[in-house]
Structure formats: C-alpha cells, structure tokens
Amino acid sequence: MYLVHNQRTIILKGKKENKTSRTLKIYPVEAFLENKVLSLNFLSELPSVVVTVTNVETNNVVSQDIFTSYIGTLSIDLSTEEMGNYKIEIVAGEYELTGDFVLE
C-alpha cells in the first residue's frame, strides 16, 4: 500500500495590494487543496469571515459561507464539483484575499 500526498498550496493575494511594495505580505489565513477538499487554516481569530468559491468558467458560486469569531481549520468539500478552474475569495475585516486553483 502506498500513501499519496497530493496537497497543493493556493497562493492568496490581497485585492488592494500596493503594487510598489516589495515586502512579503503575511495574511491571517492559508489555503490548501487536497483531493477536492479545500482547507483554510486561520492563523488568528477573525471576527467575521466570508468564504466564496466560484467556478471561473461558468461564473457559478459553488460555495459561500459566513463564519463569526473563527480560528482554526475549515474544510470545504468540492468533490461534487466538475473539473476546471476555480477562484476562492476570503473577506475578513480589512483583508480581501483571492486565490485561483484547479480541480482535477
């Protein structure tokens, strides 16, 4: 038996980032995709978080959730979704983050 580790990191970018800054931005959330499960690791408590996942090809919102006072790991099962390009948007306080990923 072989265990296959197929976790991919999703790069999150701020929507209102200053283009002239060359410093690395540290955001309070990390995103990973493993076997059609999207995992969000919230590194500090956020008062309110809105997470939206959209199929880029159809512009269809496939998941949208609101969480209050959230810290820890959140998982979103995308196993019923079609293969293709997707976008995640995370709005939490002053942070507006987006990331692109592919479901295979």
Chimera marker file (.cmm) of the C-alpha trace (Angstrom):
<marker_set name="trace">
<marker id="1" x="0.000" y="0.000" z="0.000" r="1" g="1" b="0" radius="0.5"/>
<marker id="2" x="1.246" y="3.461" z="-0.908" r="1" g="1" b="0" radius="0.5"/>
<marker id="3" x="0.104" y="6.726" z="0.607" r="1" g="1" b="0" radius="0.5"/>
<marker id="4" x="-0.043" y="9.566" z="-1.853" r="1" g="1" b="0" radius="0.5"/>
<marker id="5" x="0.209" y="13.086" z="-0.510" r="1" g="1" b="0" radius="0.5"/>
<marker id="6" x="-1.358" y="15.406" z="-3.063" r="1" g="1" b="0" radius="0.5"/>
<marker id="7" x="-1.753" y="18.683" z="-1.169" r="1" g="1" b="0" radius="0.5"/>
<marker id="8" x="-1.345" y="21.890" z="-3.138" r="1" g="1" b="0" radius="0.5"/>
<marker id="9" x="-0.949" y="25.343" z="-1.641" r="1" g="1" b="0" radius="0.5"/>
<marker id="10" x="-3.219" y="28.049" z="-3.039" r="1" g="1" b="0" radius="0.5"/>
<marker id="11" x="-1.475" y="31.403" z="-3.279" r="1" g="1" b="0" radius="0.5"/>
<marker id="12" x="-3.669" y="34.115" z="-1.755" r="1" g="1" b="0" radius="0.5"/>
<marker id="13" x="-3.301" y="37.707" z="-2.906" r="1" g="1" b="0" radius="0.5"/>
<marker id="14" x="-4.745" y="40.893" z="-1.474" r="1" g="1" b="0" radius="0.5"/>
<marker id="15" x="-7.155" y="42.692" z="-3.774" r="1" g="1" b="0" radius="0.5"/>
<marker id="16" x="-5.940" y="46.141" z="-2.732" r="1" g="1" b="0" radius="0.5"/>
<marker id="17" x="-2.241" y="45.396" z="-2.535" r="1" g="1" b="0" radius="0.5"/>
<marker id="18" x="0.204" y="48.245" z="-3.030" r="1" g="1" b="0" radius="0.5"/>
<marker id="19" x="2.000" y="47.362" z="-6.268" r="1" g="1" b="0" radius="0.5"/>
<marker id="20" x="5.123" y="49.363" z="-5.333" r="1" g="1" b="0" radius="0.5"/>
<marker id="21" x="5.760" y="47.422" z="-2.131" r="1" g="1" b="0" radius="0.5"/>
<marker id="22" x="8.238" y="44.555" z="-2.384" r="1" g="1" b="0" radius="0.5"/>
<marker id="23" x="7.734" y="43.317" z="1.149" r="1" g="1" b="0" radius="0.5"/>
<marker id="24" x="6.136" y="39.931" z="1.747" r="1" g="1" b="0" radius="0.5"/>
<marker id="25" x="2.548" y="40.197" z="2.957" r="1" g="1" b="0" radius="0.5"/>
<marker id="26" x="1.541" y="37.925" z="5.829" r="1" g="1" b="0" radius="0.5"/>
<marker id="27" x="-2.164" y="37.104" z="5.827" r="1" g="1" b="0" radius="0.5"/>
<marker id="28" x="-4.133" y="35.529" z="8.702" r="1" g="1" b="0" radius="0.5"/>
<marker id="29" x="-5.179" y="32.546" z="6.545" r="1" g="1" b="0" radius="0.5"/>
<marker id="30" x="-3.525" y="29.841" z="4.430" r="1" g="1" b="0" radius="0.5"/>
<marker id="31" x="-5.344" y="27.805" z="1.769" r="1" g="1" b="0" radius="0.5"/>
<marker id="32" x="-4.662" y="24.245" z="0.577" r="1" g="1" b="0" radius="0.5"/>
<marker id="33" x="-6.333" y="21.830" z="-1.819" r="1" g="1" b="0" radius="0.5"/>
<marker id="34" x="-6.114" y="18.074" z="-1.343" r="1" g="1" b="0" radius="0.5"/>
<marker id="35" x="-8.295" y="15.524" z="-3.170" r="1" g="1" b="0" radius="0.5"/>
<marker id="36" x="-11.048" y="18.078" z="-3.929" r="1" g="1" b="0" radius="0.5"/>
<marker id="37" x="-11.176" y="19.265" z="-0.323" r="1" g="1" b="0" radius="0.5"/>
<marker id="38" x="-10.325" y="22.920" z="0.181" r="1" g="1" b="0" radius="0.5"/>
<marker id="39" x="-8.765" y="23.592" z="3.604" r="1" g="1" b="0" radius="0.5"/>
<marker id="40" x="-8.404" y="27.035" z="5.126" r="1" g="1" b="0" radius="0.5"/>
<marker id="41" x="-6.118" y="27.445" z="8.111" r="1" g="1" b="0" radius="0.5"/>
<marker id="42" x="-6.976" y="30.603" z="10.063" r="1" g="1" b="0" radius="0.5"/>
<marker id="43" x="-3.832" y="31.609" z="11.950" r="1" g="1" b="0" radius="0.5"/>
<marker id="44" x="-5.536" y="34.106" z="14.248" r="1" g="1" b="0" radius="0.5"/>
<marker id="45" x="-9.112" y="34.747" z="15.333" r="1" g="1" b="0" radius="0.5"/>
<marker id="46" x="-11.098" y="36.863" z="12.926" r="1" g="1" b="0" radius="0.5"/>
<marker id="47" x="-14.394" y="38.497" z="13.938" r="1" g="1" b="0" radius="0.5"/>
<marker id="48" x="-16.227" y="37.612" z="10.717" r="1" g="1" b="0" radius="0.5"/>
<marker id="49" x="-15.156" y="35.706" z="7.610" r="1" g="1" b="0" radius="0.5"/>
<marker id="50" x="-16.983" y="35.307" z="4.295" r="1" g="1" b="0" radius="0.5"/>
<marker id="51" x="-15.624" y="32.500" z="2.074" r="1" g="1" b="0" radius="0.5"/>
<marker id="52" x="-16.832" y="32.248" z="-1.539" r="1" g="1" b="0" radius="0.5"/>
<marker id="53" x="-15.773" y="29.625" z="-4.094" r="1" g="1" b="0" radius="0.5"/>
<marker id="54" x="-16.648" y="30.312" z="-7.743" r="1" g="1" b="0" radius="0.5"/>
<marker id="55" x="-16.306" y="28.205" z="-10.894" r="1" g="1" b="0" radius="0.5"/>
<marker id="56" x="-14.427" y="30.630" z="-13.152" r="1" g="1" b="0" radius="0.5"/>
<marker id="57" x="-15.612" y="29.019" z="-16.393" r="1" g="1" b="0" radius="0.5"/>
<marker id="58" x="-19.350" y="29.191" z="-15.546" r="1" g="1" b="0" radius="0.5"/>
<marker id="59" x="-19.179" y="32.107" z="-13.068" r="1" g="1" b="0" radius="0.5"/>
<marker id="60" x="-21.312" y="29.930" z="-10.761" r="1" g="1" b="0" radius="0.5"/>
<marker id="61" x="-20.856" y="30.317" z="-6.979" r="1" g="1" b="0" radius="0.5"/>
<marker id="62" x="-20.425" y="26.734" z="-5.738" r="1" g="1" b="0" radius="0.5"/>
<marker id="63" x="-19.937" y="27.544" z="-2.044" r="1" g="1" b="0" radius="0.5"/>
<marker id="64" x="-20.461" y="30.599" z="0.132" r="1" g="1" b="0" radius="0.5"/>
<marker id="65" x="-20.296" y="30.592" z="3.926" r="1" g="1" b="0" radius="0.5"/>
<marker id="66" x="-20.120" y="33.187" z="6.693" r="1" g="1" b="0" radius="0.5"/>
<marker id="67" x="-18.258" y="32.403" z="9.915" r="1" g="1" b="0" radius="0.5"/>
<marker id="68" x="-18.062" y="34.513" z="13.056" r="1" g="1" b="0" radius="0.5"/>
<marker id="69" x="-15.199" y="34.544" z="15.561" r="1" g="1" b="0" radius="0.5"/>
<marker id="70" x="-13.372" y="31.855" z="13.650" r="1" g="1" b="0" radius="0.5"/>
<marker id="71" x="-9.923" y="30.372" z="14.312" r="1" g="1" b="0" radius="0.5"/>
<marker id="72" x="-8.541" y="27.005" z="13.250" r="1" g="1" b="0" radius="0.5"/>
<marker id="73" x="-9.005" y="24.883" z="10.130" r="1" g="1" b="0" radius="0.5"/>
<marker id="74" x="-12.074" y="24.960" z="7.938" r="1" g="1" b="0" radius="0.5"/>
<marker id="75" x="-12.710" y="22.338" z="5.228" r="1" g="1" b="0" radius="0.5"/>
<marker id="76" x="-14.931" y="22.747" z="2.165" r="1" g="1" b="0" radius="0.5"/>
<marker id="77" x="-15.775" y="19.550" z="0.256" r="1" g="1" b="0" radius="0.5"/>
<marker id="78" x="-15.742" y="20.186" z="-3.504" r="1" g="1" b="0" radius="0.5"/>
<marker id="79" x="-15.973" y="16.512" z="-4.554" r="1" g="1" b="0" radius="0.5"/>
<marker id="80" x="-19.314" y="17.055" z="-6.308" r="1" g="1" b="0" radius="0.5"/>
<marker id="81" x="-17.922" y="19.865" z="-8.449" r="1" g="1" b="0" radius="0.5"/>
<marker id="82" x="-16.719" y="19.465" z="-12.027" r="1" g="1" b="0" radius="0.5"/>
<marker id="83" x="-13.075" y="19.624" z="-13.044" r="1" g="1" b="0" radius="0.5"/>
<marker id="84" x="-11.951" y="23.095" z="-14.022" r="1" g="1" b="0" radius="0.5"/>
<marker id="85" x="-10.708" y="26.470" z="-12.853" r="1" g="1" b="0" radius="0.5"/>
<marker id="86" x="-11.989" y="27.948" z="-9.607" r="1" g="1" b="0" radius="0.5"/>
<marker id="87" x="-11.473" y="31.087" z="-7.543" r="1" g="1" b="0" radius="0.5"/>
<marker id="88" x="-11.661" y="31.497" z="-3.779" r="1" g="1" b="0" radius="0.5"/>
<marker id="89" x="-12.451" y="34.845" z="-2.181" r="1" g="1" b="0" radius="0.5"/>
<marker id="90" x="-11.967" y="35.444" z="1.538" r="1" g="1" b="0" radius="0.5"/>
<marker id="91" x="-13.218" y="38.646" z="3.135" r="1" g="1" b="0" radius="0.5"/>
<marker id="92" x="-12.287" y="39.122" z="6.779" r="1" g="1" b="0" radius="0.5"/>
<marker id="93" x="-12.154" y="42.571" z="8.324" r="1" g="1" b="0" radius="0.5"/>
<marker id="94" x="-9.534" y="44.569" z="6.468" r="1" g="1" b="0" radius="0.5"/>
<marker id="95" x="-8.452" y="41.565" z="4.384" r="1" g="1" b="0" radius="0.5"/>
<marker id="96" x="-9.863" y="40.851" z="0.927" r="1" g="1" b="0" radius="0.5"/>
<marker id="97" x="-7.974" y="37.855" z="-0.417" r="1" g="1" b="0" radius="0.5"/>
<marker id="98" x="-8.338" y="35.889" z="-3.647" r="1" g="1" b="0" radius="0.5"/>
<marker id="99" x="-6.686" y="32.759" z="-4.973" r="1" g="1" b="0" radius="0.5"/>
<marker id="100" x="-7.035" y="30.585" z="-8.063" r="1" g="1" b="0" radius="0.5"/>
<marker id="101" x="-6.921" y="26.789" z="-8.186" r="1" g="1" b="0" radius="0.5"/>
<marker id="102" x="-7.757" y="23.898" z="-10.488" r="1" g="1" b="0" radius="0.5"/>
<marker id="103" x="-9.933" y="20.893" z="-9.625" r="1" g="1" b="0" radius="0.5"/>
<marker id="104" x="-8.657" y="17.820" z="-11.415" r="1" g="1" b="0" radius="0.5"/>
<link id1="1" id2="2" r="1" g="1" b="0" radius="0.2"/>
<link id1="2" id2="3" r="1" g="1" b="0" radius="0.2"/>
<link id1="3" id2="4" r="1" g="1" b="0" radius="0.2"/>
<link id1="4" id2="5" r="1" g="1" b="0" radius="0.2"/>
<link id1="5" id2="6" r="1" g="1" b="0" radius="0.2"/>
<link id1="6" id2="7" r="1" g="1" b="0" radius="0.2"/>
<link id1="7" id2="8" r="1" g="1" b="0" radius="0.2"/>
<link id1="8" id2="9" r="1" g="1" b="0" radius="0.2"/>
<link id1="9" id2="10" r="1" g="1" b="0" radius="0.2"/>
<link id1="10" id2="11" r="1" g="1" b="0" radius="0.2"/>
<link id1="11" id2="12" r="1" g="1" b="0" radius="0.2"/>
<link id1="12" id2="13" r="1" g="1" b="0" radius="0.2"/>
<link id1="13" id2="14" r="1" g="1" b="0" radius="0.2"/>
<link id1="14" id2="15" r="1" g="1" b="0" radius="0.2"/>
<link id1="15" id2="16" r="1" g="1" b="0" radius="0.2"/>
<link id1="16" id2="17" r="1" g="1" b="0" radius="0.2"/>
<link id1="17" id2="18" r="1" g="1" b="0" radius="0.2"/>
<link id1="18" id2="19" r="1" g="1" b="0" radius="0.2"/>
<link id1="19" id2="20" r="1" g="1" b="0" radius="0.2"/>
<link id1="20" id2="21" r="1" g="1" b="0" radius="0.2"/>
<link id1="21" id2="22" r="1" g="1" b="0" radius="0.2"/>
<link id1="22" id2="23" r="1" g="1" b="0" radius="0.2"/>
<link id1="23" id2="24" r="1" g="1" b="0" radius="0.2"/>
<link id1="24" id2="25" r="1" g="1" b="0" radius="0.2"/>
<link id1="25" id2="26" r="1" g="1" b="0" radius="0.2"/>
<link id1="26" id2="27" r="1" g="1" b="0" radius="0.2"/>
<link id1="27" id2="28" r="1" g="1" b="0" radius="0.2"/>
<link id1="28" id2="29" r="1" g="1" b="0" radius="0.2"/>
<link id1="29" id2="30" r="1" g="1" b="0" radius="0.2"/>
<link id1="30" id2="31" r="1" g="1" b="0" radius="0.2"/>
<link id1="31" id2="32" r="1" g="1" b="0" radius="0.2"/>
<link id1="32" id2="33" r="1" g="1" b="0" radius="0.2"/>
<link id1="33" id2="34" r="1" g="1" b="0" radius="0.2"/>
<link id1="34" id2="35" r="1" g="1" b="0" radius="0.2"/>
<link id1="35" id2="36" r="1" g="1" b="0" radius="0.2"/>
<link id1="36" id2="37" r="1" g="1" b="0" radius="0.2"/>
<link id1="37" id2="38" r="1" g="1" b="0" radius="0.2"/>
<link id1="38" id2="39" r="1" g="1" b="0" radius="0.2"/>
<link id1="39" id2="40" r="1" g="1" b="0" radius="0.2"/>
<link id1="40" id2="41" r="1" g="1" b="0" radius="0.2"/>
<link id1="41" id2="42" r="1" g="1" b="0" radius="0.2"/>
<link id1="42" id2="43" r="1" g="1" b="0" radius="0.2"/>
<link id1="43" id2="44" r="1" g="1" b="0" radius="0.2"/>
<link id1="44" id2="45" r="1" g="1" b="0" radius="0.2"/>
<link id1="45" id2="46" r="1" g="1" b="0" radius="0.2"/>
<link id1="46" id2="47" r="1" g="1" b="0" radius="0.2"/>
<link id1="47" id2="48" r="1" g="1" b="0" radius="0.2"/>
<link id1="48" id2="49" r="1" g="1" b="0" radius="0.2"/>
<link id1="49" id2="50" r="1" g="1" b="0" radius="0.2"/>
<link id1="50" id2="51" r="1" g="1" b="0" radius="0.2"/>
<link id1="51" id2="52" r="1" g="1" b="0" radius="0.2"/>
<link id1="52" id2="53" r="1" g="1" b="0" radius="0.2"/>
<link id1="53" id2="54" r="1" g="1" b="0" radius="0.2"/>
<link id1="54" id2="55" r="1" g="1" b="0" radius="0.2"/>
<link id1="55" id2="56" r="1" g="1" b="0" radius="0.2"/>
<link id1="56" id2="57" r="1" g="1" b="0" radius="0.2"/>
<link id1="57" id2="58" r="1" g="1" b="0" radius="0.2"/>
<link id1="58" id2="59" r="1" g="1" b="0" radius="0.2"/>
<link id1="59" id2="60" r="1" g="1" b="0" radius="0.2"/>
<link id1="60" id2="61" r="1" g="1" b="0" radius="0.2"/>
<link id1="61" id2="62" r="1" g="1" b="0" radius="0.2"/>
<link id1="62" id2="63" r="1" g="1" b="0" radius="0.2"/>
<link id1="63" id2="64" r="1" g="1" b="0" radius="0.2"/>
<link id1="64" id2="65" r="1" g="1" b="0" radius="0.2"/>
<link id1="65" id2="66" r="1" g="1" b="0" radius="0.2"/>
<link id1="66" id2="67" r="1" g="1" b="0" radius="0.2"/>
<link id1="67" id2="68" r="1" g="1" b="0" radius="0.2"/>
<link id1="68" id2="69" r="1" g="1" b="0" radius="0.2"/>
<link id1="69" id2="70" r="1" g="1" b="0" radius="0.2"/>
<link id1="70" id2="71" r="1" g="1" b="0" radius="0.2"/>
<link id1="71" id2="72" r="1" g="1" b="0" radius="0.2"/>
<link id1="72" id2="73" r="1" g="1" b="0" radius="0.2"/>
<link id1="73" id2="74" r="1" g="1" b="0" radius="0.2"/>
<link id1="74" id2="75" r="1" g="1" b="0" radius="0.2"/>
<link id1="75" id2="76" r="1" g="1" b="0" radius="0.2"/>
<link id1="76" id2="77" r="1" g="1" b="0" radius="0.2"/>
<link id1="77" id2="78" r="1" g="1" b="0" radius="0.2"/>
<link id1="78" id2="79" r="1" g="1" b="0" radius="0.2"/>
<link id1="79" id2="80" r="1" g="1" b="0" radius="0.2"/>
<link id1="80" id2="81" r="1" g="1" b="0" radius="0.2"/>
<link id1="81" id2="82" r="1" g="1" b="0" radius="0.2"/>
<link id1="82" id2="83" r="1" g="1" b="0" radius="0.2"/>
<link id1="83" id2="84" r="1" g="1" b="0" radius="0.2"/>
<link id1="84" id2="85" r="1" g="1" b="0" radius="0.2"/>
<link id1="85" id2="86" r="1" g="1" b="0" radius="0.2"/>
<link id1="86" id2="87" r="1" g="1" b="0" radius="0.2"/>
<link id1="87" id2="88" r="1" g="1" b="0" radius="0.2"/>
<link id1="88" id2="89" r="1" g="1" b="0" radius="0.2"/>
<link id1="89" id2="90" r="1" g="1" b="0" radius="0.2"/>
<link id1="90" id2="91" r="1" g="1" b="0" radius="0.2"/>
<link id1="91" id2="92" r="1" g="1" b="0" radius="0.2"/>
<link id1="92" id2="93" r="1" g="1" b="0" radius="0.2"/>
<link id1="93" id2="94" r="1" g="1" b="0" radius="0.2"/>
<link id1="94" id2="95" r="1" g="1" b="0" radius="0.2"/>
<link id1="95" id2="96" r="1" g="1" b="0" radius="0.2"/>
<link id1="96" id2="97" r="1" g="1" b="0" radius="0.2"/>
<link id1="97" id2="98" r="1" g="1" b="0" radius="0.2"/>
<link id1="98" id2="99" r="1" g="1" b="0" radius="0.2"/>
<link id1="99" id2="100" r="1" g="1" b="0" radius="0.2"/>
<link id1="100" id2="101" r="1" g="1" b="0" radius="0.2"/>
<link id1="101" id2="102" r="1" g="1" b="0" radius="0.2"/>
<link id1="102" id2="103" r="1" g="1" b="0" radius="0.2"/>
<link id1="103" id2="104" r="1" g="1" b="0" radius="0.2"/>
</marker_set>
